[in-house]
Amino acid sequence: MKRSPHFLNLDVVLKSDSDLGALVAHLNQDERILVLSYQEYERQFLLVLELALGPAPDAQWCTQQFLTIITELPDAALELWKGCISRTFSYGFEGGCDNPALDITISAEMLLQIGRLGADIGITVYPCQTD
């Protein structure tokens, strides 16, 4: 079975020294977001978010959705975002076992928007799984 490399998903991962419960409460009311995980670990709070819109069409689209959601946060929730010690747009890709090579572009404008939010970019490429 052919398995070409492809984009899987985009998670936004937040780490904070402060409780993010109010941010979680706000995001739980937004039908566009899934809170995948929210936990306290070693005196830090970890929040992992994903889009709730089914299979992701592409990395650009997912990035734009998250940028929109984050810029729409009310002031109190945005302050919690800004107070995080780490904010990462974490892209997941399957490496695939066959050609063609995967070519993904995140536009310069999107990169600037991510940077203005104080977020980093993480990339995970999962190895090919043969059945």
Buried (B, 14 or more C-beta within 10 A) or exposed (E): EEBBBEBBBBBBBBBBEBEBEBBBEBBEEBEEBBBEEBEEEEEBBBBBBBBEBEEBEEBBBBBBBBBEBBEEBEEEBBEBBEEBEBBBBBBBBBBBBEEEEBEEEBEEEBEEBBEEBEBEBBEEBEEEEEE
